[in-house]
């Protein structure tokens, strides 16, 4: 991951969406099957600016999948995906884009849950850390 340092002297003149930050880009993907997985935890002294989150399901078995953003007390702040899934219900994808990005301070987490063997949730996120 490269350090992004392209603040421009004339950035005020730009219109629309223009990434201009001094952070480190974060792209992360993690599978979750029949367990709870922390996809990402914001480290001390950092802030994650979350731009997008996606959850994709591959289901051989029925169950429940959850992809959520939790605060430092473990309380859910946002659900990206929280669904009951039927066996054979593969190919379901939920994607959420945040603009402006969600600012996640120290100890906030992105959690994945799958409640059955044969029920995989593939979580992925994109953003930057400052």
CORRA-V707198 format. One record per residue. N is the residue number from 1. SS is DSSP state (hx for helix, st for strand, lp for the rest). PHI is phi as a letter, one per 40 degrees, with the letter a starting at -180 (NA if undefined). PSI is psi in radians with two decimals (* if undefined). Layout:
# CORRA-V707198
n | ss | phi | psi
N | SS | PHI | PSI
N | SS | PHI | PSI
This chain:
# CORRA-V707198
n | ss | phi | psi
1 | lp | NA | 2.18
2 | lp | c | 2.57
3 | st | c | 2.24
4 | lp | c | 1.98
5 | lp | b | 1.15
6 | lp | b | 0.83
7 | lp | c | 2.33
8 | lp | b | 2.55
9 | lp | c | -0.53
10 | lp | b | 0.45
11 | hx | c | -0.38
12 | hx | c | -0.47
13 | hx | c | -0.28
14 | lp | c | 2.56
15 | lp | b | 2.61
16 | lp | g | -2.84
17 | lp | c | 2.11
18 | lp | a | 1.95
19 | lp | c | 2.14
20 | lp | a | 1.63
21 | lp | a | 2.93
22 | lp | b | 0.73
23 | lp | b | -3.02
24 | st | b | 2.18
25 | st | c | 2.46
26 | st | b | 2.13
27 | st | b | 2.13
28 | st | a | 2.47
29 | st | b | 2.48
30 | st | a | 2.30
31 | st | c | 2.72
32 | st | a | 2.12
33 | st | b | 2.07
34 | lp | f | 0.77
35 | lp | a | 3.10
36 | st | b | 2.27
37 | st | b | 2.35
38 | st | c | 1.89
39 | st | c | -0.72
40 | st | a | 2.45
41 | st | b | 2.24
42 | lp | c | 2.22
43 | lp | c | 2.82
44 | lp | d | 2.35
45 | lp | g | 0.04
46 | lp | b | 2.80
47 | lp | b | 2.23
48 | st | c | 2.22
49 | st | b | 1.73
50 | st | c | 2.07
51 | st | c | -0.63
52 | st | a | 2.68
53 | st | a | 2.42
54 | st | b | 2.43
55 | st | b | 2.27
56 | st | b | 2.43
57 | st | b | 2.37
58 | st | b | 2.01
59 | st | b | 2.03
60 | lp | c | -0.49
61 | lp | b | 2.78
62 | lp | c | 2.67
63 | st | i | -2.79
64 | st | b | 2.41
65 | st | b | 2.51
66 | st | b | 2.36
67 | st | b | 2.08
68 | st | a | 2.70
69 | st | b | 2.17
70 | st | b | 2.52
71 | lp | c | -3.08
72 | lp | c | -0.18
73 | lp | c | 0.06
74 | lp | g | 0.21
75 | lp | c | 2.29
76 | st | c | 2.21
77 | st | b | -0.62
78 | st | a | 2.48
79 | st | b | 2.20
80 | st | c | -0.67
81 | st | a | 2.34
82 | st | a | 1.57
83 | st | b | 2.56
84 | st | c | 2.36
85 | st | b | 2.38
86 | lp | c | 2.66
87 | lp | d | 2.36
88 | lp | g | 0.05
89 | lp | c | 1.16
90 | lp | c | 2.88
91 | lp | g | 0.09
92 | lp | c | 2.26
93 | st | b | 2.38
94 | st | b | 2.30
95 | st | b | 2.45
96 | st | b | 2.23
97 | st | b | 2.34
98 | st | b | 2.03
99 | st | a | 1.96
100 | st | c | 2.78
101 | st | d | 2.66
102 | st | c | 2.18
103 | st | c | 2.03
104 | st | b | 1.93
105 | lp | c | -3.11
106 | lp | d | 2.37
107 | lp | g | 0.02
108 | lp | c | 2.68
109 | st | b | 2.76
110 | st | b | 2.09
111 | st | b | 2.44
112 | st | b | 2.42
113 | st | b | 2.33
114 | st | b | 2.35
115 | lp | b | 0.15
116 | lp | a | 2.58
117 | lp | c | 2.35
118 | lp | g | 0.14
119 | st | b | 1.78
120 | st | b | 2.31
121 | st | b | 2.14
122 | st | b | 1.94
123 | st | b | 2.46
124 | st | a | 2.56
125 | st | b | 2.74
126 | st | a | 2.39
127 | st | i | -2.75
128 | st | a | 2.74
129 | st | b | 2.32
130 | lp | b | *
